[in-house]
Amino acid sequence: MTAIKKKTFLYKVLKWRYRHISDKNFILILSIIVGLTTGLISLILKNITHLIQVILESDIISWQTSFYFIIPILGLLIIYIVSKYVIKKEVKSSIPLILYSLSKKNGIIKPIHGYLPSILAPITVGFGGSVGLLGPAVGAGATLSSDIGNLFKINAKTRFLLIGCAAAGAISAVFKSPLAGLVFAVEVFSLDLTLASLLPLLFASVSAIITSYFFLGNEVLFSFEVTEKFDIYDTPFFCILAISTAFASIYFTKMYFGISGFFNRFPKKIHRLLLGGIAIGVMLYFIPPLYGEGLSFINDLLSGDHLRAIGKTPFDTITDNIWVIIALIGGITIFKAIAMTTTFAAGGSGGIIIPTMVMGSALGNVVSKVINNIGLGFHVSEANFTLLGMAGLIAGVLHAPLTSIFLIAEITTSYELLVPLMITTAISFSISKNKIEHNIYTHELAKQGHLLTHDKDQTVMTLMNLEDCVETNFIAVKPEYTLKKLLSEAVSKSNRNLFPVTDEFDHLIGLVSLNDIRDIMFDISLYHKLTVDTLMTQAPTIISYEDDNVKKVMKKFQDTGAWNLPVIKEGKYYGFISKSKLLTAYRRKLINFTR
């Protein structure tokens, strides 16, 4: 009864909305709601994480600095217990999950998969996991957008836009950079930047940043003001930094997949947890800035306090040597990617955006220190190079050059570094993109053919569901059928001119075409002499239901020139896809997508 009342109430709300609020205005209202809530989620995750870190760093647990290796294991163990025994679901990476839902699920995200990373990420980061909170914040906001879309019965295209609004809102709230949030949604989620999408994205970004200002006031993530402006003579050094960030981006990505593959060799999660936890603890003991997100490390570098940035290490007695400082900060550049991936592989939850920025800031600072201390009389701004390094890594790792430019420009509240930013991001992105076509988010999706892009043709084919194109009303025949039985049991009862030949286990072994038997089908003398196995031919190729996507199927039709191709599902004959059916489905999806 309660459910009926709720349904009736929702029906009345929807009816009132359709009468009084246009679709355009309703989307704007929803974008504001998404922006506000995503901004709030981002702040809640940040505060929960900070609370955990304060507790661990208090006098209650005074052994924290001496036994770094215990804390990560404890955090990962908590996540393991919660995932296995309480929630009973495996943690999935937030942004790849969103991208998959956009391409294959019409933007519908299961709440447990979308909200779970945001629940576990503060535990991971608070207990020393070297990951970020931004990805889970985007994931929670996107799941909320999906739920809102389901509640108000909006179409898939609008749901996609609201998910983009969630991403824009998270970036905007965390960095107080609304333009970077908008561009991030366009670059990473492949949204079309039209007037219809621009306004909702802007509303979401603005409402999210208002949420941030309401709770945090003028507090900013990075406090920095550009004092050393662009000098044309520094251009060669910007190019050196750009090349360095490009190769660091390639290293970051390869290390991510390499370490993930190594941990996948261990079938039991508890073994991954112990191995990963110990590895993280050892790295934290020698390199304390790897603890958690690492935002304070970036701020210390920007303020010029590299000793505070490095923290207390076993090498404190020799840190008066600048080359030791360079080596230690360089170690952060190398080990941040290792610590981050190890955290993920061991069962932790979090994002890669903040770790990318930490690694980039360290690299930029190292390059500037090397230039300033090689004894050739050169001088560059270490703070500026720290920022430019962040931009170069974001462009190279995430393949989001415009996001990196606007993000750093808004962080510095000026566009004095615009030219160096453009040089660094353009070179870094070009080299890394040429070497690694897809970023960490999209690598697996692209391999499976599930990735949305700004290519309309590619996107439409990705959004298409192969199941909708399969026709199953073909009559299967057996190889031992005589010509007479073929005609009586199949040809006379079907309006098709193609008949699949299957064995006793429903495996496809051939095809009989009506065109091939047309000349003999009325010759009574052959009715009992010829059998199907002598009349059948082999299919030009087959379509694998599990492995092939629409793009691959299109290619098979193009290569074979066939009009119908058989579909195999779980090794057995399932049906046919015709070229006409496929093209019709493509045209309908294209019309719906571009409407």
N, C-alpha and C positions, 0 to 999 in steps of 0.2 A: 504493500500500500504506500509506504514511504517513497519507494522508487517511482511509483506512478505519479505521486505528487511532485516529485522532483522533475520528472519528465514533463509533466504538465506546466510547471513553472518555467522550465527552460523553453518549452514550446512557445509560451506567451512572450518571453523575453526575445526570442528569435523573431517572432511575428512582429513585435513592436519595432525591433531593429530594422527589419526589411521595409517597414512602412515609413519610418521617420529618419533613418540614417542611410545615406548612400554608401555603396561599397567603398568608394574612394575615401570618404571621411571615416568610415569604420576601420579601415586599415590603418589610418593615421592614429586613431585612438588606441588600437591594439599595439602599434609600434611604441607609443608612449608608455603603455603599461609594461611592455616587454623591457624597454629601456630602464624604467624605474626598478623593476624587480631584479633584472640582471645586475644592475649597479649595486643593489642591496645585497644580493648573493655574493658578489665579489668582496664587498666590505666585511660580510660575516665570515667568509673563509679566511680573510686576512686576520681578523681579530681572534678567531679561534686558534689559528696557528700561533699567533703572538702569545696568547695565553698559555699554550702548551710549552712554548719555549721559555717563558718567564718562570713557570713552575720548575722546569728542568734545570734552569740556571740559578735557582734560588738556593738558600742555605739548606733547604730540606733534602736536596740531592747534591751535596757538595762534591761528590766524587765524579761529577760530570766531565770535568776537563781531564781527569787522569785516566778515565776508562771510557774513552770515546767509542770504543768498539762495542760496548754493551748497549748503548742507547739505540743505534740503528737496528740491531737485532731485536730489541724489545719492541720498537715501533713496528717492524715488519711482522713480528709474531702477533701483535694485536690485530693487524690487518688480516693476517692469515686466519686467525680464530674467528674474527667477525665475518669474513668472506665465506669460510667453510661451514661454520656451525650456526651463525645467526642469519645472515642474508642468504647464504647458500648459492651465491652467484659469483662467477669469475669477473674480476675487474677488467674492463676494456678501455683502451685509450680513447679519450673523449672526441677529439676532432676527427680522426679517421672514422669513428662510429657515426658521427654526424654526416660526413661526406658519403658514407655508404647508404645511410638512410635517405639522403637526397636523391641518390641515383637509382636505388632499387626498392625503396620503401615509401616513395611519395612523401618523404619528409616526416614519416611517423617514427618516433623514437620510443622504445619501451622505457617507462619511468625508471625501472630498476637499473637498467643499463646507463641511463643518462644521469641519474642523481647519485648513483653509487660512487663514482670517482670523486665527486665533490664532498662526500661524507668521509672518504678515506684519505683524501689528499692532505688535509690539515694534520692528520696523524703522521703521515709519511714525512712531510716537511718539518713538522714540529720536533720529530725525533731524529732529525738530521739527514733525512733523505735529500739528495742533491737534485731536486726537481722543483718545478714552479707550480703556482696555484692558478695561473691564468687559463690554462687549458680546461681544467675541471669547471671553472667558473663559466666559460663559454659553453661547455657541455650541459651544465645545469640550466643555463638560460635557454639554450636551444631546445632542451627537453620540455621546459615550461612553454616555449613557443609552440611546440608540437601539440602539447596538451590543450592549449588555448585554441589551436586550429581545430582539433577534434571536437572540442566543446561547442564551438560556434559554427561547425560544419563548413569551414572555408575550403577552397579548392587547393590542390597541391602547389600550384604556382605561388599563391599567396602565403602558404605555409613555408615555402622556401624563403620567401622574402622576410618573414618574421624570424626565421632562424638566423638569417643574415643580420637582422636587427639585434638579435641577442649577442652575436659576436661583436658587432660594432659597439654595443652598450658595455660589454665587459672591458674591451680595450679602453674605451672612453673613460670609464669609471676608475680603472686602475691607474692609468697614466695621465688622466685629465687631458686627453688629446682626442677630441671628437672627430677631427678630420682623419687621423690615423685609423680610428675605429671604422669609419666609413670605408676607407680604402682597403683595409684588411678584409672586410666582408666581401668586397668585390674581387680582390685578388685571390684569396684562399678558397672561397666558396663559389667562385666563378659566376657571381651574379651579374646581370646586365645593368649597367649604370645608365638608366633612362630616367625621365622625369617621374615616371610612375614609381620607380624604386628609390630614387634619390631622396624624395621628401620623407618617406618612412624611415630610411636609414638616418637621415639628419635628425628627425624627431627622437629616434631611439638614442642616438649619441648624446644629444643635448639633455634629454631627460635623465640619462645615466650620469652625466657629469654634474647635473644639478643635485642628484642623490649624493654624489661624492662630496660636493661642496657643503651640503646640508649637514653631513655627519663629521666631515674632517676639516671643514673651514678651508683656509688657504694652504693647508699642509699638502706638500707635493711629494711624489715618490723620489724624485731626484732634484736636489737643490743646486742649480748651476746657472751661471750667467756668462755669456761669451765676452771675454775681455780682449783676446787676441784675434783680430779679424783676418779675413782671407788675404793671403799674400800670393801673388801669381808665381813667385819664385819657389814656393813650396809645392807646386804641382807635381814635380817628379817624386816627392816624398809621399804625396797622396796616392800616386800610382803604385809605389812600392807597398804601401799599406793595403791597397785594394787587392793586389796580387796575393799578398799574405793572407788576407781574409778569405779569398777565394779558395786557396789550398786548405786553409783551416776548415772551411765549410765542407769541403770534400772529405777531409779527415773525420770531421764530426759525424757526417752521414755514414761513412764506411764503418766507423767505430760502433755506431749505433746498431747497425745490422750484424756486424761481426760478433759483438758481445752477446746480443740477443740470440744469435745462432748457437753460440757456445753454451749458454745456459739452457737452451732447449734440449741439449743432449741429456740433461738430467730429468728423468720422467717424474720424479717426486718433487712436489713444490717445497716441501720442508727442507730438502737438500739445497735447492736454489736459495731458499731463505737464509740458511746458515752460511753458505758460501758467500752470498752477496752481502749479508750483514757484516761478516768479518772483514770482507774486502773494503766496504765503505768505512768501517770503523778505523782500519789501518790508514786509509787515505785521509780521514778527518784528523787523525792524530798528528800526521806530518804536515797536512795542509788544512788548517782550521777554516779558511774561507769557503771551503767546499760544503760546509754545514748549511743545510737548508737552501733557501732560494739564492742568497748571496747578494741581496740588494744593498746591504750596508757596505759590502766590499766595493761596489761600484761608486757609492757616494764618497767613500774614503779616497778612492783614486781621483775622483773629480775635484776633491778639495786639496789634493796634493799630499795627503798623509799616507804614503805607501807603507810605512811601518805599522800603522794601525790597520791598514787594509790586510796586510799579511797575517797579523795577529801573533800570538805566542806559538813559536815553533821550536823544535830541537836545535835550530840554527841561529838562535838569537844572539849568540856571542860574536857572530861574524857579519851581522847585518849592517855594519858601518861601511861595508864595501858595496858600492853601487852595483857591481856585476853579480853579487850574491842576491841583491834585491831583484835584479832583472831575471836571474835564474829562478827565483822563487815565484815571481809573478808568471814567468813562462811556464812553470810547473802547473799553475792553475789553468792556464790555457790548454795544456795537454790533458790534465786529469779531470777537468770539469765534465768533458764528454764521457769519460770512462765512469766517473762517479754517477752521473745522471743515468746512463744506460744500465749500469749495475743495479741501481735503485729500482728501475722498471723491471728488469729481468728477475730480480729477487722477489717481486710481488708487490712493489710499491705503486702508488697512484700519484699522478701529477701531470705537469705539462712541460714542454720543451722551450717555450718562448723565453722565459726569464733565464734559464741556463744558457741559452744561446747568447743573450745579452751580456751575461757575466763573462763568458768565454771571450766574446768580442771586445769587451772593455779591457780585459787583461792583455789581449793581443795588441790592441791599439796602444796601450800604455807601454808595453815592452818595445814595440817598434819605435815609439817616440824617444824612449830612454836610450836605446841603442844609437839612434841618430844623434842625440845630444851628447853622448859620451864616447864616441869613437875617436874624438880628438881632431876632427877636421874643421871645427869651427862652425858647424851647422847648429841651428836651434829651431825647434818646432814646439808648439804648445802641446804639452802632455795631456792636459784636460781635453783639448779639442780632439786629439788623436784617440783618446779613450772613447769619446762619443762616436767618432767616425768608425772605430773598430766595431762598436755595437751595431751600427748601421750596416757595415759590410757583412757581418755574420748573419744578420736577419735576412739580408738580400740573398746571400749564398745558401743558407740552410733552408729557409722557408720558401725561397724563390718568390719573395715579395718585396721587390725594390722600392716601389712607391710607398708601401707601408713604412719601410725603414726611413725614407726621406722625411715623410710627414711626422713620424713619431719623434725623431730626434729634433726636428725643427720646432715642434710644439713643446718638447721637454725644455729646450733652451729658450723658449718664448721669443725667438727671433729667427730670421732667415739669413743671418750672417754667414752661416756654414753651408748655405744651399749649394754653392758650386762645388766645394769639396765633397759634400754628400752625394751629389750627382756623379762625380767622378768615381768615388769609392764604390757606390752601389752598382753603377753600370758595369764596371769592370768585374767586380766580384760576382755579380749575377751572371754575366756572359760566360765567364770561365767555368763556374760551377754548373750552370745549366747545360753547357756543352759536354761536360764530363759526366754529370748525373742528371738524366732527363727529368726525373720525378723526385720530389722531396720526401722527407720522412713520412709526412701525412699521407701522401698519395702513391707511394711506391707500390704497395701491395694491391691497392685498388686498381691502379693502371695495369698491373700485370694480369689482373682478373677481368679487365675490360669494364670496370664499374666506376670509372672516374668521369665526373662532369668537367667540361672545359668551356672556354669561351667560343669554341668552334660549334656553331649551331648544329651542323650535320652530325658531328660526333656526339653532342649532348643528347639530341633526339634519339639516336640509336642506343645510347646508354640508358635512357629513361624507359625504353621499350621493354616489355616483358615477353620473353620468348614463348611462354606458355600461351599467351593470347593469340599466337600465330599458328599454333599446332592444330591440325585437323585430324580427327581420329575416326571419321566415318568411311574408312577404306576397309574392304572385305579381304581378310588374309586367307591365303590358300596354302595347301601342303604340297610338297614336291612330288608326292606319289599320285596326285590327282590326275585322272585322264583328261583329255581335251573335253570330253562330254561333261564330266563332273565340274570342270572349270567353268564351262558355259552355263550349266544349270545351277550351280551353287554360288557363283560369283557374278559372272557377266550379266545374267538375266536379272539379278537382284540389286544391281548397283548402277548408279548414274555416273560412276567414275570410269576412267579408261586406264587406270593403273591398279595393279593388285600386288601387294607384298607377299612374298613366299617365306613362310616361317617353318621351323622344325617343331618338334614336340615340346621344346622348352621355350618357344616363342622367340628364338633367335632369328634374326633376319638373314636369309641366305640368298635372296635374289628378288627380282621384280619381273612381273609379266605385264607387258603393255598391250592394250587392245589394238593398237596400230600394228604390232608385230604379228598378231594372229588373225588380222582381219581377212587376209586372203584365203585362210584355210578353215575358218570357223564354221563354214557351211558345207565342208567336205565330210559327209557322213562316214566315208571309208576310213577316215583318220581318227574318228572319235575314240576308239579303243587302242589305237596304235601309239599315239603320242601322249606323253605325260608332261606335267608342268616342269619337271627338272630339265627336260630337253628344250622347253620353250622359253625358260626364264633367262634373263640377262642380269649382270651385276649392276648395282647402283653406281653412278659416276663418282659419288662420294656419299658419306653419311654425316648427319648432324648429331653431335653428342649433346644431349639435354643438360648434362652436368657441366661440361667444359666449354661449350660454345656460347658466345653471346651474339647479339644481332649483327654487330660489325663483322664478326667472323662468318656468320651465315651469309651475309650480303656478298662477302668475298668468294664464298664457295659457289654461289649462284653465278657470279661473274666469271669465275675460272672454268666452270663446267658447261655453262650455257644451258643448264637444265631448267625445266619449269617447275618440277616437283622434286624434293629431296626427302628421303626417309629420316625419321628422328629415332635415335636409340636412347632409351632411358634405363639406367641400371643394367646395361648389357642386353636388354630385350627391345623388340620392336614396339614403338609407342604411337607413331602416327607419321604424318607428312607435313611439311611446310611448302606452300606454293609461293612462287615469286609474286603472283598477283595479291595473295593474302598479305604477304610481307610488305609490299609497297603500299597497300591500302592502309595497313596499320601504321606505317611510317608517316603517311600523309595526315592521318587523323591526329597522331601525336604531335606533329609539327604545327598543325593548326591550333591545338590546345595550348601548346607551349608558347607560341608567339602571339596569342590573342591578347 
